[in-house]
Amino acid sequence: MSMTQLPLAQLKKNMAPYEKINTKSSVLQLINTLGPLILLWYAAYLSLSVSYWLTLPIAIVASGFVVRTFIIFHDCGHQSFFKSRKLNDIVGTITGIITLCPYHQWKNSHAIHHATSSNLDKRGTGDMWVLTVEEYTEASTWTRLAYRIYRNPWVMFGLGPIYTFLISYRFNIKTAKRKEKMNTHVTNISIVALYALLCWAIGWQAFLLVQAPIFFVSGMLGIWLFYVQHQFEDSYFEHDEEWSYINAAVEGSSYYKLPKVLQWITGNIGFHHVHHLSPKVPNYNLEKAHEATPLLQKATTITVSSSLQSLKFRLWDENTKTFLTFKQVKPLLSKRVAVTKPIPTPVVSTERK
């Protein structure tokens, strides 16, 4: 059965039982996420007096709990963590301070991402920069260079966390509403206050030695998860007139099959196809919804090892409906350069011999 053969209404009906919020499960997840994060942060600080080689592995484990905290933040943004909108907003703002993400700013851009995911005519908000082969070959030299730099793994996962979480999220867009702007300002002030308090309590050197690796590893993992869940070889991209919400969810989002420990630490976000189909499903119900719906089990499954292949995927080919590497597109680019290269005008001599 193809994705388009089952009506959206039926699929949504199938998801309904799993959209129910269990307050006890949500509270438990808050406890088993924020509790270990605080303890690991403190343990990393204490380990500084022993050896920094002990601090680093503790910090790496702590970064996993920052990712798990982000999943709670993420669910609050979808109003799928608590039944109360106000409680979602409060917990979302607090977890946003921990993860350096302004709650309302992120929630609004992420809502656009869900509404336009895999739509070639509605790119640019809440997603990653993706060019088609045709767009790339027809782009200017500077645009192609910028795109190649952006898609370089060292830039995306090395500089990406710094730009995204430390710089980009600190500012509001011009069209942001007052509520969003105020939330961003509150988040920024709270981050400065929290970091200043920690620097005062343990010293700025110790703070940086602990927080820097936690920030960088969690930021890198966050970007990686978002990247790999939509950037796989036979993903789904269509223009607006042919775009389908179901196909975008189930074919344009991967099932990232992780080891159980990593699945738990990442809050089941590997079941991304389920999440895109029904954002109201709490993260602790995503696996249940996947297992109970045969159609969802047909989503593209990637593993930790196979997901590494996505690092070479750069451009979407509308003809073959797959991602291509820069190397594969190079011949097409060479042909275009050859075609568009100005033909020298022959010089006709007017001299009389």
SULCORHU-V529470 format. One record per residue. N is the residue number from 1. RES is the residue in one small letter. PSI is psi in whole degrees, 0 to 359 (999 if undefined). Layout:
((N/RES/PSI) (N/RES/PSI))
//
This chain:
((1/m/130) (2/s/165) (3/m/329) (4/t/350) (5/q/341) (6/l/118) (7/p/149) (8/l/321) (9/a/320) (10/q/318) (11/l/317) (12/k/324) (13/k/321) (14/n/330) (15/m/339) (16/a/314) (17/p/333) (18/y/356) (19/e/354) (20/k/129) (21/i/131) (22/n/103) (23/t/323) (24/k/317) (25/s/322) (26/s/314) (27/v/317) (28/l/320) (29/q/323) (30/l/316) (31/i/313) (32/n/4) (33/t/304) (34/l/326) (35/g/302) (36/p/325) (37/l/314) (38/i/316) (39/l/319) (40/l/322) (41/w/316) (42/y/321) (43/a/321) (44/a/321) (45/y/313) (46/l/326) (47/s/344) (48/l/330) (49/s/350) (50/v/296) (51/s/140) (52/y/338) (53/w/342) (54/l/326) (55/t/317) (56/l/310) (57/p/326) (58/i/319) (59/a/322) (60/i/317) (61/v/318) (62/a/324) (63/s/329) (64/g/323) (65/f/337) (66/v/319) (67/v/316) (68/r/324) (69/t/321) (70/f/325) (71/i/322) (72/i/313) (73/f/316) (74/h/314) (75/d/323) (76/c/322) (77/g/332) (78/h/4) (79/q/37) (80/s/13) (81/f/318) (82/f/158) (83/k/331) (84/s/126) (85/r/319) (86/k/318) (87/l/321) (88/n/316) (89/d/322) (90/i/310) (91/v/323) (92/g/320) (93/t/318) (94/i/313) (95/t/334) (96/g/326) (97/i/318) (98/i/322) (99/t/3) (100/l/27) (101/c/118) (102/p/122) (103/y/305) (104/h/323) (105/q/312) (106/w/318) (107/k/317) (108/n/317) (109/s/327) (110/h/328) (111/a/322) (112/i/321) (113/h/315) (114/h/324) (115/a/342) (116/t/5) (117/s/130) (118/s/8) (119/n/112) (120/l/339) (121/d/358) (122/k/46) (123/r/159) (124/g/348) (125/t/120) (126/g/15) (127/d/183) (128/m/154) (129/w/116) (130/v/127) (131/l/148) (132/t/166) (133/v/316) (134/e/317) (135/e/320) (136/y/315) (137/t/335) (138/e/355) (139/a/163) (140/s/164) (141/t/319) (142/w/322) (143/t/317) (144/r/320) (145/l/315) (146/a/320) (147/y/318) (148/r/321) (149/i/315) (150/y/318) (151/r/359) (152/n/127) (153/p/324) (154/w/327) (155/v/312) (156/m/316) (157/f/350) (158/g/304) (159/l/338) (160/g/309) (161/p/322) (162/i/312) (163/y/314) (164/t/306) (165/f/332) (166/l/331) (167/i/298) (168/s/314) (169/y/353) (170/r/349) (171/f/148) (172/n/152) (173/i/158) (174/k/327) (175/t/3) (176/a/143) (177/k/165) (178/r/319) (179/k/317) (180/e/317) (181/k/316) (182/m/320) (183/n/321) (184/t/317) (185/h/317) (186/v/317) (187/t/314) (188/n/314) (189/i/319) (190/s/320) (191/i/314) (192/v/317) (193/a/316) (194/l/314) (195/y/323) (196/a/320) (197/l/316) (198/l/321) (199/c/321) (200/w/322) (201/a/320) (202/i/355) (203/g/143) (204/w/330) (205/q/313) (206/a/320) (207/f/312) (208/l/321) (209/l/329) (210/v/310) (211/q/325) (212/a/308) (213/p/326) (214/i/314) (215/f/311) (216/f/314) (217/v/316) (218/s/321) (219/g/317) (220/m/317) (221/l/322) (222/g/314) (223/i/321) (224/w/314) (225/l/316) (226/f/321) (227/y/307) (228/v/340) (229/q/351) (230/h/348) (231/q/79) (232/f/160) (233/e/306) (234/d/53) (235/s/198) (236/y/123) (237/f/133) (238/e/160) (239/h/162) (240/d/318) (241/e/340) (242/e/356) (243/w/140) (244/s/132) (245/y/316) (246/i/312) (247/n/321) (248/a/323) (249/a/309) (250/v/329) (251/e/334) (252/g/359) (253/s/136) (254/s/162) (255/y/104) (256/y/98) (257/k/103) (258/l/156) (259/p/150) (260/k/321) (261/v/315) (262/l/327) (263/q/319) (264/w/314) (265/i/333) (266/t/14) (267/g/37) (268/n/17) (269/i/349) (270/g/335) (271/f/56) (272/h/331) (273/h/322) (274/v/317) (275/h/318) (276/h/331) (277/l/319) (278/s/90) (279/p/347) (280/k/353) (281/v/120) (282/p/152) (283/n/329) (284/y/356) (285/n/358) (286/l/316) (287/e/320) (288/k/317) (289/a/321) (290/h/313) (291/e/332) (292/a/355) (293/t/101) (294/p/323) (295/l/321) (296/l/336) (297/q/353) (298/k/357) (299/a/153) (300/t/123) (301/t/127) (302/i/149) (303/t/178) (304/v/315) (305/s/314) (306/s/334) (307/s/337) (308/l/337) (309/q/336) (310/s/344) (311/l/336) (312/k/353) (313/f/125) (314/r/319) (315/l/141) (316/w/124) (317/d/113) (318/e/340) (319/n/313) (320/t/353) (321/k/48) (322/t/163) (323/f/144) (324/l/161) (325/t/166) (326/f/325) (327/k/320) (328/q/332) (329/v/344) (330/k/316) (331/p/322) (332/l/322) (333/l/321) (334/s/319) (335/k/319) (336/r/318) (337/v/321) (338/a/322) (339/v/319) (340/t/352) (341/k/127) (342/p/136) (343/i/121) (344/p/134) (345/t/126) (346/p/137) (347/v/122) (348/v/117) (349/s/134) (350/t/4) (351/e/142) (352/r/132) (353/k/999))
//
